[in-house]
Amino acid sequence: MQKNKSQDYENHLHAEEARWFAIYTRYKREKLVATRLTNMGVECYLPLQSVTRCYTRKKKVVELPLINCHLFVKITKASYIKILQTTDVVRFVKVGMNLLAIPQHEIDLLKRIVGHAEDVVVSESDFQAGDKVEVIGGQLTGLTGTLVTTRQKNNFLVRLDTIGLNLEMYIDKKLLRCIQRAPVGPT
């Protein structure tokens, strides 16, 4: 029995309801793409932070993207191709093969952080053995477990505690979110 390919991934694009998605842009093209999309009538959000640059003879405050090569767009299914065809847009950000929408409250939180916090640094979270993790993509979405070890740079062994059984499987780092850090030091 063959699986239908459309069942292998999630797509959160909706025909009528506009949802937030992240897109990759070419390097140092975030502001330009945001302007192009806004002129096309697309709602977009580019988190910017003020950074002081020191040059030989002067100091200058510049607005730089908080997350390099990323821009957030609020679109419906009909706008998907139009976004991809925009000059300097590379692709949509996906988790595995899944095109997942970003909840409105996360965009609002990002706006609050950028508006009030200073010197925000963006980095990928590093997982450690013993961390409690949640699967955020694919058919196992919502399951929680404990990170056992890493097999490769982006492939993690996770023990899922379900129905009284311990299931251990390798899951891609992109599909995991840390929900509780492992205790540090002797307990």
C-alpha positions in Angstrom: 0.0 0.0 0.0 1.5 3.3 -1.0 1.2 6.5 1.0 -0.2 9.6 -0.6 2.6 12.1 -0.8 0.4 14.9 0.4 0.0 13.0 3.7 3.8 13.0 4.3 4.0 16.7 5.2 2.0 19.5 6.8 1.1 22.7 5.0 -0.5 25.4 7.1 -1.4 27.7 4.2 -5.1 28.6 4.3 -7.3 29.8 1.4 -9.1 32.6 3.3 -7.2 33.1 6.6 -3.9 35.0 6.4 -1.2 33.4 8.5 2.4 34.3 9.4 5.3 32.5 7.7 9.0 33.1 7.6 10.9 33.4 4.4 14.6 33.4 3.6 16.0 36.3 1.6 19.4 36.8 -0.1 22.1 38.1 2.2 21.6 41.8 3.1 18.4 42.0 1.1 15.8 41.9 3.9 14.8 45.6 3.8 14.6 45.6 0.1 12.4 42.5 0.0 10.2 44.0 2.7 9.7 47.1 0.7 8.9 45.1 -2.5 6.4 43.0 -0.7 4.8 45.9 1.1 4.4 47.6 -2.3 2.7 44.5 -3.6 0.2 44.7 -0.7 1.7 41.9 1.4 1.8 42.4 5.1 5.3 41.8 6.4 7.4 42.2 9.5 11.1 42.7 9.6 12.4 42.9 13.2 15.2 45.5 13.2 17.5 46.6 16.0 19.5 49.7 16.3 23.2 49.1 16.4 26.0 51.6 16.9 28.8 51.2 14.4 32.2 52.9 15.1 34.1 54.1 12.1 37.4 55.8 11.9 36.0 59.4 12.1 32.5 58.9 13.4 29.9 56.8 15.1 26.7 55.9 13.3 23.5 54.2 14.5 22.2 51.8 11.9 19.1 49.6 11.7 20.0 46.0 11.1 17.8 42.9 10.9 17.6 41.0 14.1 17.6 37.7 12.2 19.8 37.7 9.1 18.2 36.7 5.9 14.7 36.3 7.5 11.5 38.2 7.0 8.0 37.4 8.2 5.0 37.6 5.9 1.3 37.2 6.6 -0.3 35.6 3.6 -3.1 33.3 2.3 -2.6 30.3 0.0 -3.1 32.5 -3.1 -0.1 34.7 -2.3 2.4 31.8 -1.9 3.7 31.7 -5.5 3.7 35.5 -5.7 6.1 35.6 -2.7 8.4 33.0 -4.2 8.6 34.8 -7.5 9.7 38.1 -5.7 13.3 39.0 -6.5 15.7 38.2 -3.7 13.3 35.8 -2.0 15.1 32.4 -1.7 12.4 30.2 -0.2 10.0 29.7 2.7 11.4 28.5 6.0 10.2 24.9 6.6 10.6 22.4 9.4 11.7 19.3 7.5 9.2 19.2 4.6 6.5 21.0 6.7 5.4 24.6 5.9 4.3 25.6 9.4 2.5 28.9 10.3 4.0 31.0 13.0 1.3 31.8 15.7 0.3 35.5 16.0 1.3 35.6 19.7 4.9 34.7 18.7 5.0 37.6 16.2 3.6 39.9 18.9 6.2 38.7 21.4 9.0 39.3 18.9 7.6 42.9 18.3 7.6 43.5 22.0 11.2 42.2 22.5 12.6 44.2 19.6 10.8 47.3 20.7 12.0 47.3 24.3 15.1 45.1 24.7 18.6 46.2 23.9 21.4 44.1 22.5 19.3 41.1 21.5 21.4 38.2 20.3 19.8 35.4 18.2 21.3 31.9 18.4 20.1 28.4 17.8 19.4 26.4 20.9 21.9 23.7 21.7 20.5 20.5 23.0 22.1 18.5 25.8 21.5 15.0 27.0 18.8 14.9 29.6 16.8 17.9 28.2 13.1 17.4 28.0 12.1 18.0 24.4 8.9 18.2 22.4 8.5 17.1 18.8 7.2 20.1 16.8 6.9 18.7 13.3 6.0 15.6 11.4 3.7 12.8 12.4 5.0 12.8 16.0 4.1 16.4 16.7 3.2 17.0 20.3 5.0 14.0 21.8 7.4 14.8 24.6 10.5 12.9 25.7 14.1 13.1 27.0 17.1 13.7 24.8 19.4 10.7 25.2 22.4 11.4 23.0 23.3 12.9 19.6 24.2 10.5 16.7 25.3 13.2 14.3 25.4 17.0 14.4 21.6 17.3 13.6 20.3 13.9 14.5 19.3 13.2 18.1 18.2 10.0 20.0 15.1 10.8 22.0 13.3 8.6 24.5 9.6 9.1 24.1 7.6 8.2 27.2 4.2 7.1 26.0 1.7 4.6 27.2 4.1 3.2 29.8 6.7 2.2 27.1 10.1 3.8 26.4 10.5 4.3 22.7 13.9 5.4 21.5 14.3 6.9 18.0 16.4 9.3 16.1 14.8 12.6 15.3 16.1 15.5 13.3 17.1 18.6 15.4 14.8 20.8 13.3 11.8 18.8 14.6 12.6 19.3 18.3 12.0 22.1 20.8 13.5 22.2 24.3 10.9 22.4 27.0 13.1 21.9 30.1 16.8 21.9 30.4 18.7 19.1 32.0 19.9 19.8 35.6 23.5 21.0 35.7 26.1 19.5 38.1 25.5 16.9 40.8 22.0 16.6 42.3 
